[in-house]
Amino acid sequence: MPHKRQSMPSPPLSLRFTSITFLFVGSGCAALIYEVIWFHLLRLVIGGSAISMGIVLSTFMGGMCLGSLLAPHLIATRWHPLKVYAALELAIGLVGATLPWWMPALQNWYIAQSDATGQDLFIRAIVAGGCLVPGTILMGATLPAVARSVASTPTGLADLGFFYGANTLGAVLGCFIAGFLLLPQTDVTYASYVAAGINVLVALQAFSLAQRMAYNPDQLQEKGADQRSAVENVPLLIAIVMALSGFTALAAEVVWTRLLSLLFGATTYTFAIILMVFLSGIGIGSAFASKFAARASRPLRLLALGQLLLMLTLVLANLAITRINPFWLPRAGGPFHVYGVFLHDTIRAAIAVFPSAIIWGATFSIGLVAASRGQPDAGRLVGQAYAANTLGAILGSLMTTMLLVPSLGSQLTQQLMIFVAAVTALIALWAERGRMTSNVSTVNPNRSNPIETFDPELLTFPRSFWIVGLLAFATISMLIPPPHGLLGNSIMPPMWNRFRHLYEVESLNTAVVVLEEKATDSRSLCVSGKVEASNNVDDLRCQRLLGHLPALFHPNPEKTLTVGLGAGTTTGSFVLYPQVESIKICEIEPAVIEAAEFFSEENHNVVADPRTEIVIDDARHYMATTQEKFDIISSDSIHPWVRGSAILYSQEYYELCKTRLKPGGIMVQWIPLYQTDWSTVSCELATFLKVFPAATLWSSGADRMFGYDIIAVAQVDEVPIDLQAVQDRIDSNKKLKSALDEVHLGSVVDLFKHYVGCGKDLDTILQDAQINRESNLKLEYMAGLASYIQEPDAILRIILSPLRYPTEMLINDEKFHEEIHAALNLLTPKEGD
């Protein structure tokens, strides 16, 4: 007799619940790794400006919103939810693993179609959509797909809130893996394969669980619906509550990330820490709320209570950022100091962000339960609720970045968020008036014994007290300005009283501040919480070397390009050369242009010079899209540990710059020796010298043993420097000589007091150095780890070790031969004998 096949027994409910939870943890982990990778890759294609990143973010979240809406309509209810989930994960893995392969084709198309004017936003949106929409639609469909495995009862929907929390906590794990483990050690292709491997493991586990878990769509519909004619859509008012909650969440995240990055330092690790804390709060809040949301007899009142509490936590967040965190500084010292700093910053971020994030997470779980009206299709309900929340998040992020912060500032934007939270609470209470408690089951069908309901009215304060009292307290608290002003002083809290604020603006990309020291009247330009330039003599010498070295060495510099305006001192150097016909500046932040006016004396009023043209764009994007060629391309002082700046230190970027130089053109790169270590500097040098092997290196320090900055100067055609012509150019231009004398650079010999070597002589000491490529951006992570280290003198001594007289790169040096030897502390050939 043939043996009758028996179906595998269904696993226990608790085991199924745990298994599905781990599926969502893995899915969220992979999704966040992809998000980090995809944002990096698209930055290389369409640029890293606030507008470009806004397009990328809205496309990413918009794809997830679209996927959550379409999934219930495109996926038949007869299909097993976990098998659908497995198929979606496999498809996500396929897209994620192959995106680094086919994105270059889109990049080539984009460069062919776009221009360097910044007016190609529609083309940028097409590219972002082509890269992100396929994968994000699949990601957005996963939660609605699994939703059909549970009944659309309060208990079943609360379980989905728990799965959402697990998915978000998985994203925290993905953020840690991507930002602290994978990308610092590997590249985007390898990281994509790891994320795809996680997708495959999740898919296999989901398929295995589907084989053992029975699924009867008709039974679930009958169990979840009181009647076949039940309304399937999420009630409009609840959808608005979910959308407003997403709006305040992302708006606050934008503001807090900007402010906290000023306090902690704008490294890639800081942004990862803030995101991890934010997502942790949402995940824990959603998972925790799912445990009692189904018990609430009036979940809409619970939603309103959460929004009222949110008003209070938003105030507490502002107080923590402005009055606690700036004064609670990490202690220095120890071999693992940087990791202690990371832990300290995580705690500081959690104090500010965590309470509100918990409420936003809880809002999602409670909102799902509140939206339940006997719908036969839980997938459709969850998809609509998730889409509403995501749509609000998109609007919150874009409006805050593009409109609210630039026009209102961080303080008023946070007050606006308090007002939105109050409106959200009122809408929830208004929606609750039209709902009867009988519409929500008070018994968990998955438990054998009834449980008591949780009613927010147990909190006996009248609703008017919560609304009026908290709104008044929040508004009054937020009207109190931060002590001394936050933006300019966040980088130096112990010295706040020493500075006057001359200029302070929160713009699209970052905060820009000009400070003036009261005792000396010296001025500093702060961008992203870091001093970018000042008018003290050491900084002036560095900035002028960046401009004057190439202008003096080039026989006829007619067209110049400076990457980054800063205080304008580097670009202003070109104003003094009458043969310069065009002075172009590529600056990503418009507010810097206004700030440069406070340094008009030092920069020779370059912004107002008729030869000057300023392009507002990301430099990497501009180099890829422009067709212009220049005699000089110089970089202002842009530190590589600032997130996104390491792209301007990559091999691919230097190769782009080389193609934009005319024959005989000169490329200049600033390399800092402070807040860094030798491995980071060696990476910067090795990468630059890989493209320009004969570059010369110059130090901006006051003397040869004082490590400050390195200026790398590279000639495309390696033309020898005519020292007599350089001296004649200085002597024949009084304004030029005066500007050089001001920083002790008024002669050829004075210049060579700062010469520290030639690239060809550094092969031995750089043989183990890593190369910074766009596929890995090692430098961004190396520089972030080294940003707490100060050893500039030791680094300079390493660079100086192979120093010799640069005979092959000089002509007409007879007059200066002995003096240059003396300036370099070298023996002349005669003395050496």
Residue pairs with C-beta under 8 A, 6 or more apart in sequence:
7 214
8 211
8 212
9 212
10 16
10 212
10 213
10 214
11 19
11 209
11 212
11 213
13 446
16 209
16 213
17 159
19 205
19 209
20 82
20 146
20 149
20 163
20 209
21 162
21 163
21 166
22 166
22 205
23 85
23 146
23 202
23 205
23 206
23 209
24 142
24 146
24 163
24 164
24 166
24 167
24 170
25 166
25 167
25 169
25 170
25 173
26 170
26 198
26 199
26 201
26 202
26 205
27 89
27 139
27 142
27 167
27 170
27 199
27 202
28 166
28 167
28 168
28 169
28 170
28 171
28 172
28 173
28 174
29 170
29 171
29 173
29 174
29 177
29 195
29 198
30 92
30 93
30 96
30 174
30 195
30 196
30 198
30 199
30 202
31 92
31 139
31 167
31 170
31 171
31 174
32 170
32 171
32 172
32 173
32 174
32 175
32 178
32 279
33 174
33 177
33 178
33 182
33 191
33 192
33 194
33 195
33 198
34 92
34 96
34 135
34 192
34 195
35 60
36 174
36 175
36 178
36 179
36 183
36 191
37 96
37 99
37 100
37 178
37 183
37 188
37 191
37 192
37 195
38 56
38 60
38 99
38 131
38 132
38 135
39 53
39 56
39 60
40 188
40 777
41 99
41 100
41 103
41 131
41 188
42 52
42 56
42 127
42 128
42 131
42 132
43 52
43 53
43 56
43 618
43 620
43 644
43 647
44 107
44 620
44 647
44 774
45 103
45 106
45 107
45 110
45 127
45 131
46 52
46 55
46 56
46 110
46 124
46 127
46 128
46 621
47 124
47 617
47 618
47 620
47 621
47 622
48 588
48 618
48 620
48 621
48 644
48 647
49 118
49 508
49 509
49 588
49 616
49 617
49 618
49 621
50 401
50 402
50 508
50 509
51 118
51 121
51 402
51 508
52 124
52 618
52 621
54 397
54 398
54 401
54 402
55 121
55 124
55 125
55 128
56 128
56 132
57 394
57 397
57 398
58 394
58 397
58 398
59 125
59 128
59 129
59 132
59 133
59 136
60 132
60 136
61 136
61 390
61 393
61 394
61 397
62 133
62 136
62 390
62 394
63 129
63 132
63 133
63 134
63 135
63 136
63 137
63 139
63 140
64 136
64 137
64 139
64 140
64 390
65 140
65 386
65 387
65 390
65 391
65 394
66 133
66 136
66 137
66 140
66 387
67 136
67 137
67 138
67 139
67 140
67 141
68 140
68 141
68 143
68 144
68 382
68 383
68 384
68 386
68 387
68 390
69 140
69 383
69 384
69 387
70 137
70 141
70 383
71 140
71 141
71 144
71 145
71 379
71 383
72 144
72 377
72 379
72 380
72 383
73 380
75 84
75 141
75 144
75 145
75 379
77 148
77 217
77 221
77 377
77 379
78 217
80 210
80 215
81 145
81 146
81 147
81 148
81 149
81 210
81 215
81 379
82 146
82 149
82 206
82 207
82 209
82 210
82 213
82 215
83 206
83 207
83 210
84 145
85 142
85 145
85 146
85 203
85 206
86 202
86 203
86 204
86 206
86 207
86 210
87 203
88 138
88 141
88 142
88 145
89 142
89 199
89 200
89 202
89 203
89 206
90 199
90 200
90 203
91 138
92 135
92 138
92 139
92 199
93 195
93 196
93 197
93 198
93 199
93 200
93 203
94 196
95 134
95 135
95 138
96 135
96 192
96 195
96 196
96 199
97 192
97 193
97 195
97 196
99 131
99 135
99 192
100 188
100 189
100 192
100 775
103 131
106 127
106 130
106 131
107 127
109 127
110 123
110 124
110 127
111 624
111 625
113 120
113 123
114 120
114 123
114 124
114 625
115 625
116 615
116 617
116 621
116 622
116 625
116 626
116 627
116 628
118 615
118 616
118 617
140 386
140 387
140 390
142 167
143 160
143 163
143 164
143 167
143 382
143 383
143 386
144 379
144 380
144 382
144 383
144 386
145 379
146 160
146 163
147 160
147 378
147 379
147 381
147 382
147 383
148 217
148 220
148 377
148 378
148 379
149 213
149 215
150 156
150 157
150 159
150 160
150 220
150 378
151 220
151 223
151 224
151 378
151 445
152 220
152 224
152 225
152 372
152 374
152 375
152 376
152 377
152 378
152 381
153 223
153 224
153 294
153 372
153 441
153 445
154 293
154 294
154 299
154 369
154 372
154 440
154 441
154 444
155 294
155 441
155 444
155 445
155 446
156 224
156 378
157 293
157 294
157 368
157 369
157 371
157 372
157 378
157 381
157 382
158 290
158 291
158 293
158 294
158 365
158 368
158 369
159 290
160 290
160 368
160 378
160 382
161 286
161 287
161 289
161 290
161 293
161 364
161 365
161 366
161 368
161 369
162 286
162 287
162 290
162 291
162 365
164 286
164 364
164 365
164 386
165 282
165 283
165 284
165 285
165 286
165 287
165 288
165 290
165 361
165 365
166 283
166 287
167 283
168 279
168 282
168 283
168 286
168 361
169 279
169 280
169 283
169 284
169 287
171 279
171 283
172 276
172 279
172 280
172 283
174 195
175 272
175 275
175 276
175 279
176 272
176 276
177 194
178 191
178 272
179 268
179 269
179 272
180 269
180 272
182 190
182 191
182 194
183 191
183 776
183 777
183 781
184 778
184 781
184 782
184 785
186 776
187 773
187 775
187 776
188 775
188 776
189 775
220 378
221 376
221 377
223 445
224 374
224 375
224 376
224 378
225 374
225 375
225 376
226 374
227 374
228 376
230 373
230 374
230 375
230 376
231 373
231 374
231 375
232 375
232 376
232 377
232 380
232 381
233 375
233 380
233 384
234 242
234 371
234 381
234 384
234 385
234 388
235 371
235 373
235 431
237 427
237 428
237 430
237 431
238 300
238 367
238 370
238 371
238 385
238 428
238 431
239 371
239 384
239 385
239 388
240 388
240 427
241 303
241 307
241 363
241 367
241 424
241 427
241 428
241 431
242 363
242 364
242 367
242 385
242 388
242 389
242 392
243 388
243 389
243 391
243 392
243 395
244 392
244 420
244 421
244 423
244 424
244 427
245 307
245 360
245 363
245 364
245 367
245 389
245 392
245 424
246 360
246 388
246 389
246 390
246 391
246 392
246 393
246 396
247 392
247 393
247 395
247 396
247 420
248 310
248 314
248 360
248 396
248 417
248 420
248 421
248 424
249 282
249 356
249 357
249 360
249 393
249 396
250 392
250 393
250 394
250 396
250 397
250 400
251 396
251 397
251 399
251 400
251 404
251 413
251 416
251 417
251 420
252 314
252 317
252 356
252 414
252 417
253 274
253 278
253 353
253 397
254 396
254 397
254 400
254 401
254 405
255 400
255 405
255 410
255 413
255 414
255 417
256 274
256 278
256 317
256 321
256 352
256 353
257 271
257 274
257 275
258 405
258 410
258 506
258 510
258 511
259 321
259 410
259 486
259 490
260 270
260 274
260 321
260 325
260 348
260 349
260 352
261 270
261 271
261 274
261 528
261 529
262 486
262 487
262 490
262 491
262 511
262 528
262 529
263 321
263 325
263 326
263 348
263 490
263 529
264 270
264 273
264 345
264 348
264 349
265 529
265 530
265 641
265 787
266 510
266 528
266 529
266 530
266 641
266 642
266 643
267 641
267 642
267 643
267 783
267 784
267 787
268 643
268 780
268 781
268 784
269 342
269 781
269 784
269 785
270 345
270 643
271 643
273 342
273 345
273 346
273 349
274 349
274 353
276 346
277 346
277 349
277 350
277 353
277 354
277 357
278 353
278 357
279 357
280 350
280 354
280 357
281 350
281 353
281 354
281 355
281 356
281 357
281 358
281 360
281 361
282 357
282 358
282 360
282 361
282 364
283 361
284 358
284 361
285 357
285 358
285 359
285 360
285 361
285 362
285 363
285 365
286 361
286 362
286 364
286 365
287 361
287 365
288 358
288 361
288 362
289 361
289 362
289 363
289 364
289 365
289 366
290 365
292 454
293 299
293 302
293 362
293 365
293 366
293 368
293 369
294 369
294 441
294 444
295 442
295 444
295 451
295 452
295 453
295 454
296 302
296 366
296 369
296 440
296 453
296 454
296 455
296 456
297 437
297 440
297 442
297 453
297 454
297 455
298 432
298 435
298 437
298 440
298 455
298 456
298 457
299 366
299 369
299 370
299 440
300 370
300 428
300 429
300 431
300 432
300 435
301 428
301 429
301 432
301 455
301 456
301 457
302 366
302 370
302 454
302 456
303 363
303 366
303 367
303 370
303 425
303 428
304 425
304 426
304 428
304 429
304 432
304 456
304 463
305 425
305 456
305 459
305 466
306 359
306 362
306 363
306 366
307 359
307 363
307 421
307 422
307 424
307 425
307 428
308 421
308 422
308 425
308 466
308 467
308 470
309 359
309 470
310 356
310 359
310 360
310 421
311 418
311 421
311 422
311 425
311 470
311 471
311 474
312 470
312 473
312 474
313 355
313 356
313 359
314 356
314 414
314 417
314 418
314 421
314 474
315 418
315 473
315 474
315 477
315 478
316 352
316 355
317 352
317 353
317 355
317 356
317 414
318 411
318 414
318 477
318 478
319 477
320 348
320 351
320 352
321 352
321 486
322 482
322 483
322 486
323 482
323 483
324 348
324 351
325 348
325 351
325 352
326 486
326 489
326 490
326 493
327 493
328 348
329 493
329 494
330 340
330 341
330 344
330 345
331 340
332 788
334 340
337 788
338 785
338 788
341 788
364 385
364 386
364 389
367 385
367 389
368 381
368 382
368 385
369 440
370 428
370 431
371 381
371 384
371 385
372 381
372 439
372 440
373 439
374 439
375 381
400 413
401 508
402 508
404 412
404 413
404 416
405 413
405 506
406 506
406 507
406 508
408 416
409 506
410 486
410 506
411 478
411 481
411 482
414 478
415 474
415 475
415 478
415 479
418 471
418 474
418 475
418 478
422 467
422 470
422 471
425 466
425 467
426 467
429 463
442 450
442 451
442 453
443 450
443 451
444 450
444 451
483 496
484 496
484 497
485 501
485 504
487 504
487 506
487 511
487 513
487 526
488 499
488 501
488 504
488 513
488 514
488 515
488 526
489 496
489 499
490 529
491 526
491 529
491 530
491 531
492 499
498 517
498 518
498 519
499 515
499 516
499 517
499 518
500 515
500 516
500 517
500 518
501 513
501 514
501 515
502 514
502 515
502 516
502 523
502 598
503 512
503 513
503 514
503 594
503 595
503 598
504 511
504 512
504 513
504 514
505 511
505 512
505 513
505 591
505 594
505 595
507 589
507 590
507 591
508 589
508 590
509 588
509 589
510 527
510 528
510 589
511 526
511 527
511 528
511 529
512 525
512 526
512 527
512 589
512 591
512 592
512 594
512 595
513 525
513 526
513 527
513 595
514 523
514 524
514 525
514 526
514 595
514 598
515 523
515 524
515 526
516 522
516 523
516 524
517 523
517 524
522 534
522 535
522 536
523 534
523 535
523 598
523 599
524 531
524 533
524 534
525 531
525 532
525 533
525 534
525 566
525 567
525 592
525 595
525 596
525 598
525 599
526 532
527 566
527 589
527 592
528 642
530 639
530 642
532 566
532 567
532 636
532 637
532 638
533 539
533 543
533 566
533 567
533 569
533 599
533 636
533 637
534 540
534 567
535 567
535 569
535 599
535 602
537 702
537 743
538 700
538 701
538 702
538 708
540 569
540 602
540 742
540 743
541 700
541 702
541 743
541 744
541 745
542 637
542 670
542 700
542 708
542 709
542 711
543 566
543 567
543 569
543 570
543 573
543 636
543 637
544 569
544 570
544 573
544 739
544 740
544 743
544 745
545 698
545 700
545 711
545 745
545 754
546 570
546 573
546 634
546 635
546 636
546 637
546 668
546 670
546 711
547 562
547 569
547 570
547 571
547 572
547 573
547 574
547 634
548 573
548 736
548 739
548 740
548 745
549 668
549 698
549 711
549 713
549 751
550 557
550 632
550 634
550 666
550 668
550 713
551 557
551 560
551 573
551 574
551 577
551 580
551 632
552 726
552 729
552 730
552 751
553 666
553 713
553 715
553 721
553 726
554 631
554 632
554 664
554 665
554 666
555 664
555 719
555 722
555 725
556 579
556 631
557 574
557 577
557 579
557 580
557 631
557 632
557 666
558 579
558 580
558 581
558 582
558 631
559 580
559 581
559 582
559 584
559 628
559 629
559 630
559 631
559 632
559 662
560 571
560 574
560 580
560 582
560 583
560 584
560 630
560 631
560 632
560 633
560 634
561 584
561 585
561 586
561 628
561 630
561 632
561 633
561 634
561 660
562 570
562 571
562 574
562 583
562 584
562 585
562 586
562 633
562 634
562 635
562 636
563 586
563 619
563 633
563 634
563 635
563 636
563 638
563 648
564 585
564 586
564 587
564 588
564 619
564 635
564 636
564 637
564 638
565 571
565 585
565 587
565 592
565 593
565 596
565 607
565 614
565 636
566 592
566 596
566 636
566 637
567 595
567 596
567 598
567 599
567 602
567 603
568 596
568 599
568 600
568 602
568 603
568 606
568 607
569 599
569 602
569 603
570 634
570 636
570 637
571 583
571 585
571 603
571 606
571 612
571 634
571 636
572 602
572 603
572 604
572 605
572 606
573 604
573 739
574 580
574 583
574 606
574 632
575 583
575 603
575 604
575 605
575 606
575 609
575 611
576 604
576 733
576 735
576 736
576 739
577 733
577 736
578 733
580 611
581 611
582 611
582 613
583 606
583 609
583 611
583 612
583 613
584 612
584 613
584 614
584 615
584 628
584 630
585 612
585 613
585 614
585 615
586 615
586 617
586 619
586 622
587 593
587 614
587 615
587 616
588 616
588 617
588 618
588 619
590 616
593 607
593 614
596 603
596 606
596 607
597 607
600 607
600 608
604 739
606 612
607 614
615 622
619 648
620 647
620 648
620 653
620 656
623 653
623 656
623 657
623 660
624 656
626 660
628 660
629 660
629 661
629 662
629 665
630 660
630 661
630 662
630 665
631 661
631 662
631 664
631 665
631 666
632 665
632 666
632 668
633 657
633 660
633 661
633 665
633 666
633 667
633 668
634 667
634 668
635 648
635 668
635 669
635 670
636 670
637 670
637 672
637 709
638 645
638 648
638 670
639 645
639 672
639 675
639 783
640 646
640 648
640 649
640 672
640 680
640 684
640 779
640 780
640 783
641 675
641 676
641 780
641 783
641 784
641 786
641 787
643 780
643 784
644 780
645 780
646 772
646 777
646 779
646 780
646 783
647 653
647 774
647 777
649 669
649 684
649 687
649 688
649 772
649 779
650 687
650 772
650 773
650 774
650 777
650 779
651 687
651 690
651 691
651 771
651 772
651 773
651 774
652 773
652 774
653 774
654 667
654 669
654 687
654 688
654 690
654 691
654 692
655 691
657 667
658 667
658 691
658 692
658 716
661 667
661 716
663 716
663 717
664 715
664 716
664 717
664 719
665 715
665 716
666 713
666 714
666 715
666 716
667 692
667 695
667 713
667 714
667 716
668 711
668 712
668 713
668 714
669 684
669 688
669 711
669 712
669 714
670 709
670 710
670 711
671 681
671 684
671 685
671 688
671 709
671 710
671 711
671 712
672 709
672 710
673 681
673 707
673 708
673 709
673 710
673 792
673 795
673 796
674 707
674 708
674 709
674 790
674 792
675 786
675 787
675 788
675 789
675 790
676 783
676 786
676 787
676 789
676 795
677 786
677 789
677 791
677 795
678 791
678 794
678 795
678 798
679 769
679 770
679 782
679 786
680 779
680 782
680 783
680 786
681 710
681 795
681 799
682 765
682 766
682 768
682 769
682 770
683 769
683 770
683 771
683 772
683 778
683 779
683 782
684 772
684 779
685 697
685 710
685 712
685 759
685 762
685 766
685 769
685 799
686 766
686 769
686 770
686 771
687 771
687 772
687 779
688 695
688 712
688 714
688 759
689 695
689 712
689 759
689 762
689 766
690 771
691 714
692 712
692 714
692 759
693 759
693 760
694 714
694 715
694 718
694 758
694 759
694 760
694 809
695 712
695 713
695 714
695 758
695 759
696 712
696 713
696 714
696 755
696 757
696 758
696 759
696 806
696 809
697 710
697 711
697 712
697 713
697 755
697 756
697 757
697 758
697 759
697 762
697 799
698 710
698 711
698 712
698 713
698 751
698 754
698 755
698 756
699 706
699 707
699 708
699 709
699 710
699 711
699 754
699 755
699 756
699 796
700 708
700 709
700 710
700 711
700 754
701 707
701 708
701 709
701 754
701 796
702 708
704 753
704 754
704 756
704 800
704 824
704 825
705 793
705 796
705 797
706 792
706 793
706 796
707 791
707 792
707 793
707 794
707 795
707 796
707 797
708 792
710 756
710 799
712 759
714 759
718 809
720 808
720 809
720 810
720 811
721 809
721 810
721 811
722 811
722 812
723 748
723 810
723 811
723 812
723 813
723 815
723 816
724 812
724 815
725 812
726 748
726 751
727 747
727 748
727 816
729 736
730 736
730 737
730 740
730 746
730 747
730 748
731 737
737 746
740 746
740 750
744 750
745 751
745 754
748 816
748 820
749 816
749 819
749 820
749 823
752 816
752 820
752 823
752 824
753 823
753 824
755 806
755 823
755 824
756 796
756 799
756 800
756 803
757 799
757 800
757 802
757 803
758 806
758 809
761 802
761 803
761 804
762 799
762 802
764 802
765 798
765 799
765 801
765 802
770 778
770 782
771 778
772 778
772 779
803 824
803 826
804 826
805 820
805 821
805 824
805 826
813 820
817 828
818 828
821 827
821 828
